[in-house]
Amino acid sequence: MKKYLLSYILIAVVFAGLGFWGGLTFGQKRNALNLGGQAGRGARQFQARVNQGVGVARGEIIGADEKSITVKLRDGSSKIVFISDTTTIAKAGEGSKTDLVKGKQVMITGKDNPDGSLTAQNVQLDPFLDNPPATGAAKP
């Protein structure tokens, strides 16, 4: 009788260990597929937009007129960005085309054009980069 009881305990321990290991493995695979929950979802949505020709530009305005701005990108190159009446221009308050002046820092999203330019759907003025805090913080 003791022989059987010891066998049953050993079998129970083995199954419990396998169950624990299986749960850990399942959880790790689930997290890997999730890509970090919300952050992973955002990354996948961003990649889908990039694949659809949605462009992004960030830098300093170095030229502007009624229909376009030229932005100096962080890598030193520049990009022409076309602005229309349907382009949303935002800042801490509501913005307009007159706010798009040389020296302003902007973040732009829109549609990439075959010639390398960008047609803006949204222009975000970045007041923090234009006027860093007085604590001596440098522009990134």
N, C-alpha and C positions, 0 to 999 in steps of 0.2 A: 504494500500500500504506500509506503514512504517513497518507493521508487517512482510510482506514478505521480505523486504529489510534486516531487522535485522536477519531473519532466514537464508537468503543466506550468509550473512557475517559470521554468526556463523558456518555454514557448511563449508565455505571456510577456516576459521581458524582451524577447526578440521582436515580437510584434509591436510592442510599445516603442521600442527603439526605431524600428522601421517606419512607424507612423510619424514619429517626431522628425526623423530625417526627411521623410516625404513632405511634410508640412513646410519645413524650412526651404526645401528645394522649390516647391510650388510658389512660396512667397517671394523668393528671389527672382524667379522667372517672371512673375506677375509684375514686380516692380521694374524689372528691366524692360518689359513691354510697355509699361506705363510711361516711361521716360520722365519720371519725376512728377507725375500728376499735371497740375495746371501749367507748370513751366514747360513740360514736354509738349502739351497741347499747343501752347503759344509758339514753340519752336517749329512744330509741324505746320501750323497755319502760316507762319512767316515764310517757311520754305516753299509752301504751296503758292504763295503770292509771288515770290521770286521766280518760280517756275512759270508763272503766268505773265511775266513781263512787267511786274510791278517794281518800280525802282525806288531807291532811297538815296538821298544825298544829304550830307551834313557838312557845314563849313561856313565860311565868311563870305558875305556878299561883296564882290569886287566890282560889280557893274549892274546897273538897273535902268530899265526904260519902262514904258507903259505895258508892253507885251511880254517881257522876259527879264530874268535876272541871271547874272553869271556868278557862280559860287565856286570859290577856291576850296577844294576838298582837303582833308587832312593829309593826304599823301602828296600834296603839292600840285596835283592836276586841277583842272577846272571843268565845270559842266554848265552848259546853257540850260536853263529851266524856263519853259514857257508858262506864262501866267494868263489865265482867262477870267472872265467874270464869274465863272462857276467855281473857281479855285477858292477853297476855304483858307483864310489867313487868320491865324490865332496868335495871341500873346496873353499876358496876364489878364487883359481885358480884350475887347473885340478889336481886331486889326483890320487894316486896309492896305491897298497897294502903295499908298504913300509911306507906309512904315517900312517898306522894302528898300532900304538905302544902303549905300556902301558902308562897310564896317560892321553891319549887324550879323549876328550868328543865327543861323537858321537850320531847321531839320525839315526835309521835304520828302513827301511820298507822292508817287504818281506813276505814270506809265512810261516805260522806256521806249524811245523812238529808235528806228533803225540807224539813224545817223549818229547815235551816241548821246543825243540830248534827252531831256526828260520833260514830259508834260505834267505839270503839277496838279495834284488833286487836293493836297493839303500842304500848307507852309506854316510851320510853327516857329515863331520868333523865340529866341532863348535869352531872356533878360539876365539870367545868372552868368552866362558866358560873356555878355556885353559888359556887365557891371559886377565883377566878382566882389564878394564881401570884403570889408575893410580890414579883415584879420590878416591880410598878407597872402591869402590863398592865390596861387597862380592859375592862369587859364590852362585847362588840360590840353 
